[in-house]
Amino acid sequence: MTSAPKISPRPTDDWPTSLDRVVADMNGAPINVHKLMAHSPDLLKAWWDFRNYSVTGGSLGKTLGELVILRVGVHLGTWYEWASHVDRASQLGMPIDTINAVLEPDPTDAFPEDQALILRAVDDLMVHQKVRAETLAALDSHFTTAQIMDLTAIHGMYVVLGYFIKTWGLQLDETVAARVEGLADETTFAIAAENLKTGLSK
């Protein structure tokens, strides 16, 4: 069996000056996924505004945006995305029990209706490649069209990142790993991700 070729995150001192804004926006310390994308500098530069919009949740706001990102991470089984956004969601003040509830196949009982709908919409996008009509009708009672579009776009951005992460086996940043120690572990996450896939296929 052929093993996938690995690409190491590109050190920032090897970045072209066209990426100076990325370095500045990250306070001089871009994370590993940015360093991976820096192997295609034009892509990273073009993508950056979308990243900045998405990471703040766009018109959904940070909390709902984090629910979208976390749910995508579970669907893709990307530990890097999950742990990174457990860290981010925790810093926003989201309780760890709420974060862990994102791992459950059915979010109905664990979340208010609007938040459960956000998670269900991500499920639709991942499983059916669209927000199904019944989910969209329910979303329309809580969110604007712009918010629903942002939900869909943020999902898509983190799917792209997940593909990069999984293709090249990106390792979690050490600083993030240290902060989430005791909050999340990779083995438990992998089991939950598989359970989500199984639960939604029934």
C-alpha positions in Angstrom: 0.0 0.0 0.0 1.4 3.4 -1.0 1.7 5.9 1.8 0.6 9.5 1.1 3.5 11.9 0.6 3.7 14.4 3.5 4.1 18.1 3.3 5.4 19.9 6.3 3.9 23.2 7.3 5.9 25.9 5.6 7.8 28.1 8.1 6.8 31.7 8.0 10.3 32.9 7.4 10.1 31.2 4.1 6.8 32.9 3.1 6.7 35.5 0.3 5.9 39.1 1.2 2.5 38.7 -0.4 1.5 36.9 2.7 2.6 39.6 5.2 -1.1 40.4 5.9 -1.8 36.8 7.0 1.2 36.9 9.4 0.1 40.3 10.7 -3.5 39.2 11.2 -2.3 36.1 13.2 -0.1 38.3 15.4 3.0 36.8 13.8 2.0 33.2 14.5 0.0 31.6 11.8 -1.2 28.1 12.7 -0.3 24.9 11.0 -3.2 24.9 8.5 -2.2 28.3 7.3 1.4 27.1 7.0 0.2 24.2 5.0 -1.7 26.4 2.6 1.3 28.7 2.3 2.7 26.1 -0.1 0.2 27.8 -2.5 0.7 31.5 -1.6 -1.7 32.8 -4.2 -4.4 30.5 -2.9 -3.8 31.5 0.8 -3.8 35.2 -0.1 -7.1 34.9 -2.1 -8.7 32.8 0.6 -7.8 35.0 3.5 -10.8 37.4 3.4 -13.2 34.5 3.3 -11.4 32.9 6.2 -11.6 36.1 8.3 -15.3 36.4 7.6 -16.0 32.7 8.3 -14.0 32.4 11.5 -16.2 35.1 13.1 -19.4 33.4 12.0 -20.4 36.1 9.4 -23.9 37.2 10.0 -24.5 34.2 12.3 -22.1 35.5 14.9 -19.3 33.6 16.6 -21.3 31.1 18.7 -23.5 29.8 15.9 -20.5 29.9 13.6 -18.6 27.7 15.9 -21.4 25.2 16.0 -21.2 24.9 12.2 -17.5 24.5 12.2 -17.5 21.9 15.1 -20.2 19.8 13.3 -18.3 19.8 10.1 -15.2 18.6 12.0 -17.2 15.7 13.4 -18.6 14.7 10.0 -15.1 14.7 8.4 -13.5 13.1 11.4 -10.8 15.8 11.5 -9.3 15.9 14.9 -7.3 19.0 13.9 -10.5 21.0 13.2 -12.4 19.6 16.2 -9.6 20.3 18.7 -8.9 23.8 17.3 -12.5 24.8 17.6 -13.0 23.2 21.0 -10.3 25.6 21.9 -11.9 28.6 20.2 -15.4 27.8 21.4 -14.2 27.4 25.0 -12.5 30.8 24.7 -15.9 32.2 23.7 -17.4 30.9 26.9 -19.2 27.9 25.4 -19.5 25.2 28.1 -17.6 21.9 27.4 -20.9 20.0 27.9 -22.4 22.0 25.1 -19.4 21.5 22.9 -19.5 17.8 23.5 -23.2 17.6 22.6 -22.2 18.6 19.1 -20.8 15.0 18.8 -24.3 13.5 19.3 -26.2 12.3 16.2 -29.4 14.0 17.4 -29.0 17.5 18.8 -32.6 18.1 19.5 -32.6 17.7 23.2 -29.3 19.3 24.0 -29.7 22.6 22.2 -32.3 25.4 21.8 -34.3 25.0 18.6 -32.4 27.5 16.5 -29.0 25.9 17.4 -30.3 22.4 16.8 -31.4 23.6 13.4 -28.0 24.9 12.6 -26.5 21.5 13.4 -29.2 19.7 11.4 -28.5 22.0 8.4 -24.9 21.0 8.5 -26.0 17.3 8.6 -28.1 17.9 5.5 -25.2 19.6 3.7 -22.8 16.8 4.5 -25.2 13.9 3.8 -27.4 15.3 1.1 -25.3 18.0 -0.4 -28.0 20.6 0.2 -30.2 21.9 3.0 -33.4 19.9 2.6 -36.7 21.6 2.1 -38.1 20.8 5.5 -34.9 22.0 7.3 -34.9 25.2 5.2 -38.5 25.9 6.1 -37.6 25.5 9.8 -34.5 27.7 9.4 -36.6 30.4 7.8 -38.5 30.9 11.0 -35.3 31.7 12.9 -32.8 33.1 10.4 -32.5 35.5 7.5 -31.6 34.3 4.0 -28.2 35.9 4.4 -27.6 33.9 7.6 -28.6 30.6 6.0 -26.2 31.4 3.1 -23.4 32.1 5.6 -24.1 28.8 7.3 -23.7 27.0 4.0 -20.6 29.0 3.0 -18.9 28.5 6.4 -19.6 24.8 6.2 -18.0 24.8 2.7 -14.9 26.6 3.8 -14.2 24.2 6.6 -14.9 21.2 4.4 -12.1 22.5 2.2 -9.8 22.9 5.2 -10.7 19.4 6.3 -9.7 18.0 3.0 -6.3 19.6 3.2 -5.9 18.4 6.7 -6.8 14.8 5.9 -4.9 14.7 2.6 -1.6 15.7 4.2 -2.1 14.4 7.7 -1.7 17.8 9.4 -0.7 17.6 13.0 -2.5 19.7 15.7 -0.6 22.8 16.8 1.2 22.2 20.1 -0.2 25.3 21.7 -3.7 24.2 20.9 -3.1 20.7 22.1 -1.9 22.0 25.4 -5.0 24.2 25.8 -7.5 21.4 25.1 -5.8 18.8 27.2 -8.5 17.6 29.6 -11.2 19.0 27.4 -11.0 16.8 24.4 -9.0 13.7 23.3 -8.5 12.2 19.9 -9.7 8.7 20.7 -13.0 9.8 22.1 -13.5 12.1 19.2 -12.8 9.4 16.6 -15.4 7.1 18.2 -18.0 9.9 18.3 -17.3 10.8 14.7 -17.9 7.2 13.6 -21.1 7.1 15.8 -22.4 10.3 14.1 -21.8 8.7 10.6 -23.6 5.5 11.7 -26.4 7.4 13.4 -27.2 9.6 10.4 -27.1 6.6 8.0 -30.0 4.9 9.8 
